[in-house]
Amino acid sequence: MKLIEGMKTDLERALYGTKDAKIIKCTFEGPADGESALKETSDIEAVDCDFRLRYPLWHSTNAKITDCRFTETSRAAVWYCKNFKADNCDFFGIKVLRECSDVHITNSKFVSPEMCWMCNGVTLSDCEINSEYPFLNTKNLHLKKVTLTGKYSFQYVEDALIEDCVLNTKDAFWHGKNITVKNSTVNGEYLGWYSENLTLIGCKIKGTQPLCYAKNLTLIDCETEGMDLSFEKSTVNVKVKGGIDGVKNPHGGIITADKIGLITMTEPPVLPLKIIQNG
């Protein structure tokens, strides 16, 4: 394996096409503002590097990044990559991760308004994410012990498993399909509208007007807070521990809770509907 250590460069495509190399303590910055430092690379490992220029990793295959920093100026840092691994990294540039596959990231931080769009096969664990619009159109997603602060999260996501996470977001899971959320806290508004096969197990759900226009929605042993006007025009199988503030016009299914504050039925259900209050 070729060793590249201590380099500081601002050249355009500085290490373009590099293969089978270990890159240690290198810095990509300078007045020449050269972009695409590691474009079209393969079988590389970067350790303790600073990426401060645009488009550093595009079309890279088999890249492993450890203890590296992608600053705010590293716009669109990781695009079109295959088999990308990262540990203990900071991804602070806009539009990180786009159309990548087989991504595994641990112990890392993201501050990126539009992160992880149109990717396939993404696993993130022990990460912190601050992103206005994360995970658009991403498929085969697995999050574990992730803290997310966002707004329009997981839109059009398909085939996802989210475990032991804290999600502080707004319109999460809109149009999502085949998503399971386990043992997580979900704080937001208008959760899961237009979703299909969304399942929440052992979760704490907080926020107004959630889970409307959903198909085949399942809640198992969840707790709720401030959940009013819920399940409008949804087909549901819901079992809540404690109460629900309000239910409005579900299309059909079963809703079980200790107490439901307000049940609004201004339209007849389309399918058979059973609402059970155990309190």
Secondary structure, 3 states (H helix, E strand, C coil): CEEEECCEECCCCCCCCCEEEEEECCEECCCCCCCCCCCCCEEEEEECCEECCCCCEECCEEEEEECCEECCCCCCCEECCEEEEEECCEECCCCCCECCEEEEEECCEEECCCCCECCEEEEEEEEEEEECCCCCCCEEEEEEEEEEEECCCCCCCEEEEEECCEEECCCCCCCCEEEEEECCEEECCCCCCCCEEEEEECCEEECCCCCCCCECEEEEEEEEECCCCECCCCEEEEEECCEEEEEECCCEEEEEECEEEEEECCCCCCCCEEEEECC
